[in-house]
């Protein structure tokens, strides 16, 4: 895939978080009134731009890994149990390849329109102010809810690790929120990427421990590995809603495009993003396929999500302990991305957006605290939060990963008519297919998520708000 040459498209940026054509080193001050304060401000802005322009393709890959590969990778075995081994493998590899392609399109839009800072800017190029504001709401809401899901995952992890049911579970939610807050404080992705190496090591070791533990337990069980009840095909009694929920779990595992523009905005060589998406995409396909297939073959149809819960109590405690870094680092990057979006929108031409002055840091600390608090309150207040997150993901990720990139190609990338040449014809067909996949995920995923919420209420598995009982988080 050849990268599009970078062109100046600042005139197309009426809704960008940064003023069109604005360059801090060329800011217009009257020459006869250029006082020391103006010089300091201009220098501070220039330093801020340099600080936020250090991300290379290797650290971009790490940031994408932090965003994409979290504890959700251990939900793959459960998806395989619903879809069967054959369909699970095909879906995991197929959706992964499509995600690589759509991420490539997302990056091409950024190269052609360098003013783009976040996903909403790109949609604004197609749909104007309405598209910009709509996508901004989708972007912020989805990432804040993701942070909330990591609050709950962290709470479950602490409950398992400490194993003291008498302690109020809300305390572990507060601990989780504090950790998410602290880890979200680095204001540049170049700095945040350092945490990413710990994050990646954490999830790889956790997956390995889970594989080994479940394999040993299966071998020692009566009948050994040959007695494990796994199947190449879906269970005959599985409902459409259950099968589609498993499919959407695989789709959501490849949702790294949502933050791609935010990361690319800090790259010193944006065209190198192609290396990152290939590295990440192939790595995800490998990890997800092996994790889903191996653990499913060891545990069988009763595998839980995440698969850590399928092992013995000791295995679960050890695996959750190892997974703590990935739970909190992968959760905190969502807050960082939202924080940077808000800073850029509220202070588009100010040194404050770069968070390298005392006032800038004070605003940043308060903003990240506020976002984390909102995420914690929403996660604890809504008793069916995980099901709600599934619904929101169906509505939004279908766009960020599928139908928006397809529309980008038709509106912002394609040169000439769709049938002007063989290349355009082939890519038009490909992008129509991607668009249709996005719409199917949108409709089918929303239906399956609503059915899941209704079923939870019917079975009484919905917990309470701000529950203190540990069982409310493990049910």
Secondary structure, DSSP 8 states (H G I E B T S, - for coil): ---------GGG-TT-SS-TT--GGG----GGG--HHHHHHHHHHHHHHHHTS-B-HHHHHHHHHHHH-SGGGGGHHHHHHHH-HHHHHHHHHHHHHHHHHHHHHHHHHHHHSTT--SHHHHHHHHHHHHHHHHHHHHHHHHHHHHHHHHHHHHHHHHHHHH--TTS-HHHHHHHHHHHHHHHT---SHHHHHHHHHHHHHHHHHHHHHHHHHHHHHHHHSTTGGGG----SS--TT--HHHHHHHHHHHHHHT-GGGGHHHHHTTBSSGGGHHHHHHHHHHHHHHHHHHHHHHHHHHH-TT--SSGGGGS-HHHHHHHHHHHHHHHHHHHHHHHHHHHHHHHHHHTTTSGGGG--SHHHHHHHHHHHHHHHHHHHHHHHH-TTHHHHHHHHHHHHHIIIIIIHHHHHIIIII--S-TTSSHHHHHHHHHHHHHHHHHHHHHHHHHHHHHHHHHHHHHHT----TT---THHHH-
